[in-house]
Amino acid sequence: MNVYLEIFGYIGTGLILLSMMMTSVKRLRYFNMAGSVISAIYAALMNTWPLVLLNASLVVIHIVKLASEKSSKKEADVSNDVAE
């Protein structure tokens, strides 16, 4: 097995573990998403398709949640502007 590929996989795992230590949900989502992208690529290269599906799904969930949070914040900012 290629040592660089193995290191790549460990980086993804490390980012996912690091994300669990974040106090900010937004930061947790970004770190976990980066780790999931790397882990999905690693899993695809290793032909472990259930892990590709899991990590790709996590990336989509994080993107949707981040977009939803951004949209909610915009709506809150607009309603605050109208109230003032």
N, C-alpha and C positions, 0 to 999 in steps of 0.2 A: 504494500500500500504506500501511496505517496505521502511523505511526511508533511508536505505543505498542505495537502488536502485535509489531513488529520488536524493540523493546527487551525485551519479555516473552520472546521467543525467545532473545535474547542472555543474559538472566538465567539461563534454564534451562541453556544451554550453559556459562555461567560456573560455575554450581554443580557441574555434572558435572566440569568441568576441575579445580575446586578440590578436589573429593572425591579426586582422584588424588594430591593432595599430603598427605593425612591419614596419620598414623602409626598411628592407632587404626582397626581394622577396623570397629568399631561406628560411629564417627564418619563413616568413609568411606561406610558403608551409608546413614546418615541424609542426608548431603549429596547423595549420588548419587540417592537416592530422591526427594528434593525437586526436584532438577534434572530427573529423569526425568518426574515428574508435570507440571512446567511444560512440558517439551519435548513431552510427549504431547498436552497441551492445545493448544500452539502448532501441532503437526503436524496435529491434527484440524481446527483453524481454517483451515489451509492446504491441507487435503485431501490430505495425504501419508500415506496409510494404512499403508504399510510402516513408517514411522517411529513412527506411533501404536502399532502392534503391538510393535515393538522396545521402546519406552519403557514401555509398559504391562506387558510381560513382565518388564522389569527391576524395576519396582515390586513385582510379585508375588514375584519371586525374593528381593528384599531383605526383604520382609515375612516370608516363610517362614524365611529364614535368621536374622533377628532373633528370631523366635518360637522357633526351634530352639535358638539360643544361650541364650535366657532359660530355656527348659525344662531344658536341660543344666545351667545354673547352679543352678537350683532343686534338681535331683536331686543335684548335688554338695554343696550346702548341707545337704540332708537326710542324705546318707550321712556327712558330717562330723559332724553332730549325733549320729548313732547311734554312730559310732566313739568319740566322747568319752564 
